[in-house]
Amino acid sequence: MSSRGVTLAEVIGDLERNHPGIGARVLDDTGKLRRFVNVYVNDDDVRFEGGLDAPTPDGAGVSIIPAVAGG
């Protein structure tokens, strides 16, 4: 599957158009990345690369990984 966008926000928007409901799993009610969802562009954690404004150059891999906790 390939999604398009210059920024992570655009990629998530494209995913939402093609797979309705995925945006709500990644973004909270205010439109920010959910606290317990880790997102990487290639190997870079987007929290340190501009968040939703993180660039997603052609060929970049975007990984969306739910945090897992427990004891």
Secondary structure, 3 states (H helix, E strand, C coil): CCCCCCEHHHHHHHHHHHCCCHHHHHECCCCCECCCEEEEECCEEHHHCCHHHCECCCCCCEEEEECCCCC
